[in-house]
Amino acid sequence: MRGIKVLERILATIPIMVGIAVIIFIFIRAVPGDPVDLMMGEGGYVSEEEMEAMRKAFNLDKPVHVQLYLFLTQTLRGDLGESFLKQVPVTDLILDTLPATIELALGALVFAVLVGVPVGVISAVKQNSLVDRVSMAGSFVGISFPHFWLGIIGILIFSVTLQWLPTNGRLDSGLSIEHITGLYVIDSLLLGDLELFWNSFHHLILPSATLGAAVAAMIARVMRSSMLEILRQDYVMLARAKGLSEYRVIVRHALRNALIPTVTVVGLQTGVLLGGNMVVETVFGWPGVGRMVVQSIYARDYPVVQGAVMLYAFTFVIANLIVDILYTYLNPKIEL
């Protein structure tokens, strides 16, 4: 029964993705600027005939509704088109840059969970104490400051002043790694190369902390509110009355139920981390999808932007589905 409902939810994403594809197509073409002019230096070094030939090659000479039809039919076949700028399939570009984005998003998510969950639990247990007030004030800071500001401040403090962490990239200049999964931290472990592992890990720390700071703050606040509510429930009071240790009461009885709202935040923020990392990737020179999208927007490279946004939308849809499925395991009373 649960499998049928999961399949129904997956099928329901198809019209959503089609609608998103249409919206992307319309809005990216509403941005002023001709991609052929930008590629050819605003038409200063090539003839008008050559520019028209290139527009024809990219189907830019056709009416918008015809371009939309071609885009949708290609997308339904799994073909995201070819980059105007680099003349290679968009799928290949995304696959080349996606591992870097996934590694950064996972690093940010791990940082957010490892910081947010303990802080939220401790703040709830120590309600109204100095620890609670300091941690909640810190969460306001994490939510309020934009990524680019945190990234620049982090570089100035930890890279320039203290020289603890590198400023950009995934590895030091001159180092290379054999691609297995595309995630440098994991690949270096699989290869058994500790030097590459520490090098890639050091490069990952600062951008991950920058990207995950706001998520950590959000998780901490949601976790605190949820724990405060759970700790007042009768079954928690009964567990304490039975003489169970405070650790067992909190971890085994309160934490699992308190995690349900937190799972929602983590699931939704997973999509945000994958799709909202453009600024962080640009600040840290991280060679991921977000940085590629920023460059493609400036170049009016329609297929690359369309393909990347489709990927982001798909990520959000799948993240929501996974969250709903996890609900049913954390609380069997909830139906999918």
C-alpha positions in Angstrom: 0.0 0.0 0.0 2.8 2.4 0.9 4.6 1.5 -2.3 1.5 2.5 -4.4 1.2 5.8 -2.6 4.9 6.5 -3.2 4.4 5.7 -6.9 1.4 8.0 -7.0 3.5 10.8 -5.5 6.3 10.3 -8.0 3.8 10.4 -10.9 2.3 13.6 -9.5 5.7 15.3 -9.9 5.5 15.0 -13.7 3.0 17.9 -14.3 4.9 19.9 -11.7 8.2 19.5 -13.5 6.5 20.3 -16.9 5.1 23.5 -15.4 8.4 24.5 -13.9 10.1 23.9 -17.3 7.6 26.3 -19.0 8.2 28.9 -16.4 11.9 28.6 -16.7 11.8 28.9 -20.5 9.6 32.1 -20.3 11.6 33.9 -17.6 15.1 33.2 -18.9 14.1 34.6 -22.3 12.6 37.7 -20.6 16.1 38.6 -19.5 17.4 41.4 -21.8 20.3 40.5 -24.1 21.0 38.3 -27.2 23.2 35.3 -26.5 24.6 35.4 -30.0 25.7 39.0 -29.5 27.3 38.1 -26.2 29.2 35.2 -27.7 30.4 37.2 -30.7 31.4 40.3 -28.8 28.2 42.2 -29.4 28.6 41.6 -33.2 31.8 43.6 -33.7 34.0 40.9 -35.2 31.6 38.8 -37.3 29.2 39.5 -40.2 25.4 39.7 -39.7 25.1 36.6 -42.0 27.3 34.6 -39.6 25.3 35.7 -36.6 22.0 34.7 -38.3 23.5 31.3 -39.1 24.4 30.8 -35.5 20.9 31.9 -34.4 19.5 29.3 -36.8 21.8 26.6 -35.4 20.5 27.3 -31.9 16.8 27.6 -33.1 16.8 31.2 -31.9 15.4 32.3 -35.3 12.1 30.4 -34.6 9.0 31.8 -32.9 9.0 31.5 -29.1 6.2 29.0 -29.1 8.1 26.8 -31.5 11.2 27.1 -29.3 9.1 26.1 -26.3 7.8 23.0 -28.1 11.3 21.9 -29.1 12.5 22.5 -25.6 9.7 20.4 -24.0 10.0 17.6 -26.5 13.8 17.4 -26.0 13.4 17.5 -22.2 10.9 14.7 -22.1 13.4 12.6 -24.1 16.0 13.4 -21.4 17.9 15.8 -23.7 18.6 19.2 -22.0 20.1 20.6 -25.2 23.6 22.0 -25.9 25.4 24.9 -24.3 25.5 28.0 -26.5 28.8 29.0 -25.1 30.8 25.7 -24.8 29.1 23.7 -27.5 28.8 20.6 -25.4 25.7 18.9 -24.0 24.2 20.5 -20.9 23.9 17.1 -19.3 27.6 16.6 -19.5 28.3 20.0 -18.0 25.9 19.3 -15.1 27.4 15.9 -14.5 30.9 17.4 -14.5 30.0 20.1 -11.9 27.3 18.3 -9.9 29.7 16.2 -7.6 31.3 19.5 -6.3 27.9 20.9 -5.5 26.7 17.7 -3.9 29.9 17.6 -1.7 29.4 21.2 -0.6 25.7 20.6 0.1 26.4 17.4 2.1 29.2 19.2 4.0 26.9 22.1 4.8 24.1 19.7 5.9 26.4 17.7 8.1 27.7 20.9 9.7 24.1 22.1 10.2 22.9 18.9 11.8 25.9 18.4 14.0 25.6 22.0 15.3 21.9 22.6 15.2 20.5 19.4 16.8 22.7 19.4 20.0 22.3 23.2 20.4 18.6 22.9 20.2 18.4 20.0 22.6 20.7 21.6 25.2 18.8 24.9 24.9 15.5 23.1 25.6 16.9 21.2 28.6 18.6 24.3 29.9 15.7 26.6 29.2 16.2 30.3 30.1 19.7 29.6 31.3 22.8 31.5 30.0 23.5 28.7 27.6 20.0 28.9 26.2 20.1 32.7 25.7 23.6 32.6 24.1 22.7 29.8 21.7 19.5 31.5 20.6 21.2 34.8 20.1 23.8 32.9 18.0 21.0 31.4 15.9 19.7 34.9 15.2 23.1 35.8 13.9 23.3 32.7 11.7 19.9 33.4 10.2 20.3 37.2 9.8 23.7 37.4 8.0 23.8 36.7 4.3 26.1 34.0 2.9 28.4 36.4 1.0 29.1 38.4 4.1 29.8 35.3 6.2 32.0 33.9 3.5 34.1 37.1 3.2 34.4 37.4 7.0 35.4 33.8 7.2 38.0 34.2 4.6 39.4 37.3 6.3 39.6 35.6 9.7 40.4 32.0 9.0 42.3 32.3 5.7 44.0 35.7 5.7 44.6 36.4 9.4 44.9 33.0 11.0 45.9 31.1 7.8 44.2 28.0 9.0 42.0 27.3 5.9 42.4 27.9 2.2 40.4 30.6 0.4 39.1 28.9 -2.7 38.9 25.7 -4.8 38.7 22.1 -3.8 42.4 21.2 -3.7 45.7 23.1 -3.5 47.2 24.1 -6.8 49.2 21.3 -8.3 47.3 18.5 -6.6 45.0 16.2 -8.5 42.8 13.2 -7.6 41.4 10.2 -9.4 37.7 10.6 -9.8 35.6 7.7 -8.4 32.5 9.3 -6.9 33.5 12.9 -7.8 33.4 13.7 -4.0 37.0 14.5 -3.2 36.8 13.7 0.5 35.3 10.3 -0.2 37.5 9.6 -3.2 40.7 10.3 -1.2 39.6 7.9 1.5 38.8 5.2 -1.1 42.2 5.8 -2.5 43.8 5.6 0.9 45.6 9.0 0.4 45.4 10.8 3.7 47.3 13.9 2.3 44.6 14.4 -0.3 41.9 13.7 2.3 43.1 16.4 4.7 43.7 18.8 1.8 40.2 18.4 0.4 38.6 18.4 3.8 40.3 21.7 4.7 39.0 23.2 1.5 35.5 22.0 2.3 35.3 23.4 5.9 34.9 27.1 5.3 32.4 27.0 2.4 30.4 24.3 4.2 30.2 26.3 7.4 29.2 29.4 5.5 26.5 27.6 3.6 25.2 25.6 6.6 25.2 28.4 9.2 21.7 29.6 8.4 20.4 26.0 8.3 22.1 25.2 11.6 20.4 28.2 13.2 17.0 27.2 11.8 17.4 23.6 13.0 18.5 24.7 16.5 15.4 26.9 16.9 13.0 24.3 15.6 14.6 21.6 17.7 14.4 23.7 20.8 10.7 24.5 20.3 9.9 20.9 19.6 11.9 19.6 22.6 10.2 22.0 24.9 6.8 20.8 23.8 7.8 17.1 24.1 9.4 17.5 27.5 6.1 18.6 28.9 4.2 15.5 27.7 2.8 13.0 30.2 4.9 10.1 28.9 8.1 12.0 29.5 7.0 12.9 33.0 6.1 9.2 33.6 9.6 8.1 32.3 11.2 10.5 34.8 8.9 9.2 37.6 10.1 5.6 36.9 13.6 6.7 37.8 15.1 6.6 34.3 18.2 8.7 33.9 17.9 12.1 32.3 20.0 11.0 29.4 17.7 8.1 28.6 14.6 10.3 29.0 15.9 12.8 26.6 17.5 10.6 24.0 15.2 7.6 24.0 11.8 9.1 24.8 11.9 12.8 23.8 14.4 13.1 21.0 12.7 10.8 18.5 9.4 12.6 18.6 11.0 16.0 18.6 12.9 15.1 15.4 9.7 15.1 13.3 9.6 18.9 12.8 13.4 18.9 12.4 13.3 16.3 9.7 10.9 18.7 7.8 13.4 21.5 8.0 16.4 19.3 7.1 14.5 17.9 4.1 13.4 21.2 2.7 16.8 22.8 3.4 18.5 20.0 1.5 16.9 21.4 -1.7 17.9 24.9 -0.6 21.5 23.9 0.0 21.7 22.3 -3.5 19.9 25.1 -5.3 20.9 28.1 -3.2 24.6 27.8 -3.2 25.4 30.1 -6.1 26.7 32.9 -3.9 28.8 30.6 -1.8 30.3 28.8 -4.8 31.1 32.2 -6.4 32.7 33.6 -3.2 34.9 30.5 -2.7 35.6 29.7 -6.3 33.9 26.4 -5.9 33.6 24.7 -9.3 30.0 23.5 -8.9 26.6 23.9 -10.6 25.8 27.1 -8.9 28.9 28.9 -10.1 28.3 27.6 -13.6 24.7 28.9 -13.5 25.9 32.4 -12.5 28.4 32.4 -15.5 25.6 31.1 -17.8 23.2 33.8 -16.7 25.6 36.5 -17.7 26.3 34.8 -21.0 22.5 34.2 -21.7 23.3 30.5 -22.1 19.7 29.5 -22.0 20.1 25.7 -22.1 22.5 25.5 -19.2 20.3 27.8 -17.0 17.2 25.8 -17.9 18.9 22.5 -17.2 20.3 23.5 -13.9 17.0 25.0 -12.7 15.2 21.8 -13.7 17.8 19.9 -11.6 17.2 22.2 -8.6 13.4 21.9 -8.9 13.7 18.1 -9.2 15.8 18.1 -6.0 13.2 20.1 -4.1 10.4 17.7 -5.2 12.4 14.6 -4.3 13.5 16.1 -0.9 9.8 16.7 -0.1 8.9 13.1 -1.0 11.7 11.7 1.2 10.6 13.9 4.1 7.1 12.6 3.8 8.3 9.0 3.7 10.5 9.6 6.8 7.4 10.9 8.6 5.7 7.5 8.4 8.8 5.8 10.0 9.2 8.3 12.8 5.5 8.3 13.5 3.5 5.3 12.2 0.2 7.2 12.8 1.1 9.5 9.9 0.0 8.3 6.5 1.8 9.2 3.3 
